[in-house]
Amino acid sequence: MKSRWIRRIRNSHGYGIQSPNDFYFVQHILHETTPYYRYTDLHHLAQRHSTSHRHYTEGSLQLLFRLANYVQPQTIVEVGAESLLPAYAITLGCPTGQCIRLNQKDILPDAIPDSPQIIQKKGDELLLFEEIQKQLLAIDLLHIAHTPYYSEIVKRALPHVSNKSLFIIEGIRDTPEKHTWWEQLQNQHTGISYDLKTTGLLFFDKTRYKNAYWINIRKQTSL
């Protein structure tokens, strides 16, 4: 059951949030409209692929860029994305990070510039994750796109979080089962979480008090 507080935050676009850190994140990361330095690259890619990748609009790519720019992750794991677009957006946001993409399907043709930051592994996503997690001390950013293994991936990733880790979970209302799972996960989470209607965010900073927000993110882009 969501609290009245969370419902008020959903309708206020962040006004009324008492934590200065959370207010900054909502206003200057989630709702930021000022163009960033690589938005032009994202704009051209989004325009070129606007009809072939329904999950990744220009606005959603800009959000991934801003989140990566905010967290500055060195170790990035992405599971189940049908395109290179989100990995490209994330690594543009953090040029020093390395992204490992796990996907059991052939990606759609992208014509996206090659990036040494992106490592691709094809096969069963759960088995691939179990393989790479043996080599990872920490996962700074986990991007769960559209995979049936979302619950198992989160469970296996939890031992690898640090205070700077961020989980980005897409499609949290794709099915009633996934929505119920997300609500339970957000309720059990001991850190800061954000429900953006289509996407869920989990932060793991142990120095912060638990807070769960439900935010209506603005849809406009910055170009």
N, C-alpha and C positions, 0 to 999 in steps of 0.2 A: 504494500500500500504506500503510495507516494505521499509525502507530507504536504501540508498547505504551503510551507516555505518553498519547496521545490516547484510547486505549481506557480507561485508568485514570481519566482526567478524566471520561469519559462516565459512569462508574459512581459517581463520588464526589460529584456535584452541586457540584463546584468545590473541595472540600477537597483540599489538596495542590498547588494552583496557587501557584507561587512569586512571581509578579508581584503586588504589592499592588493595582495598577490593575486587572488582569484579575480578581483575586479580588473586588474591590469590584463590578465590573460583573456578575459571575456572581451574587453573593449579593444585591445591592441593586437590580439592574435586571432580570436574567433571572428570578430567583427571588423577587423582592419580593412580599410578601403584604399589606403595610400599604396600606389604601385611599388612593388619591390624591384630590385635591380635585374632579375631574370624573368620577369613576367612576360616580356616580349617573346622569349623563346617558348614559354608555355602557351601563349596566345596563338602562335603560328601552328604549334602541334595540335592544339585543341580544335582549331578551325579546320585543319587538314583531316582530322579523324572524328569530326562531330557526328557523323552518321554511322560509324562502325563500332563505336565503343560507348554504349548507352550508360555504363556505370560511371564514366569519368568525364564530367563536364569541366568547362574551364574553371568554374567556381570551386569544384571539388579538388582540382589539381592545385589551385592556388592555396587552398586550405592545407593540403598535404605539404606544400612548400613551406608555408608559414610555421606549421608545427615542427618540421624538421629544423628549420632555421632557429626556432625557439629552443629546442632541446639540444641541438648540435650533437646528434648521436654518432658514435664511431662504429658501432656494430648494429646493423639494421637487418632484420629478417622480414621478408614478405611472403605470404602464403596465399595462393589461390587467385592472384590477379590475372585476368584474361589478356592483359596488355602490358607493355613496357611503360606506358604513360605514367602510372603512379610511382614506379621506382625511379623514373627519370625526374619527376617532380620532387621527390624526396631527396635525391642526391644533388639536385640543383640547389636545394635549400641548405644542404650541408656538404660542401665540396670535399671535406676531409673524411667523410664516412664511407663505409663499404656496405653494399646491400646484397644479401643473398636471397635470390628469388627461388621459391619452391612452387612447382606447378606440375600437375599430372596431365595437362592438355598442351597441345601445340598452341603457342601464342598466335594471335592474329597478326597478319602483316602490318608493321608499324612504320617502316621507313624512318625510324628514330635514330639519331646519331649514336654510334657505338660509345660506350662509356666503360672505362676500366674500373669504375666503382661498382658496376653491377655484375654479379656472378649468377649464372642461371643453372639450375638443376631441375631436370625433368624426371618425374616418376611419382610414385605414391607419396602424397604430401606428408602424411603422418610418419612413414618410414624415413623419408628424407629429413624430417625435423629431428627425429630420434638420432639420426646419424650425425647431423651437424651440431646438436646440442652437446655432444661429448667433447667438441672442440672449443666451445664457447664458455668463457668465464662469466660473461654478462651479456644480456640483450638490452641495448639502450633504447631501441625502437622496434616494436613488433607491429607490423601492419597485416592484419587478417582481412583479406578481401572476401572472395566468395568461394568458400570451401566447406564441405560437409563436416570437416574435422575441427570446426572452430572451438568447440568445448574442450576437446582433447589437447589441442595446440596450446590453449591458454593454461590448462592444468600443467602441462609439461614445461611451459615457459616460466612459470612462477618461481621456481628455484633459481632462476638466472637474473632476477631483477635487482636493481640497485636503486639508490635514492633518485637517480636521474632518469630512470626508465619510464617509457610511455608505451601503452598498448593502444593502437587504433583499430577498432573493430567495426567493419562495415556491415550494412544490411541487418541491423539489430531488430528490425520489424519485418524482415522478409517472410517469416512464418510465425504463427502463434507460439510454436515450440521455442524458436530462437528468441523471441521477445521475452517469454517467461524466463528463459535461461539468463538473458541479459539483466532483467530486473533482479533476479536472485543474486547474480554476480555483483551488481552495483550495490545491493543491500549488504552483502557480506564484505565488500571491499573496505579496507581500513584506511585508505588514503583518499585523495581527491578524485572524483569521477564526474564526467559530463555526459549527459544524454542529449545528443544533437538531433534527435528524431530518426535520422537514418544511420547515424554513426555514433559509436560510443567511445569515450576516452577514459583511460585509467592511468593515473599517476601513482608513483610508489614512494614518494618522499616521506620517510618515517618521522621527519621532524615536523610535519604538518598534521593538523587535526583532520579527522574524517569530515568530508562534506560531499554531498551528492547534489548535482545541479541538473536541471532540465532546461536547456537553452534553445530558443528558436533562432537558429543562425540565419543571417541575412544571405540572400542568394545572389546578389549582384556581384559582378567581377570588377576588377580595378582597371580594366582597359576598355 
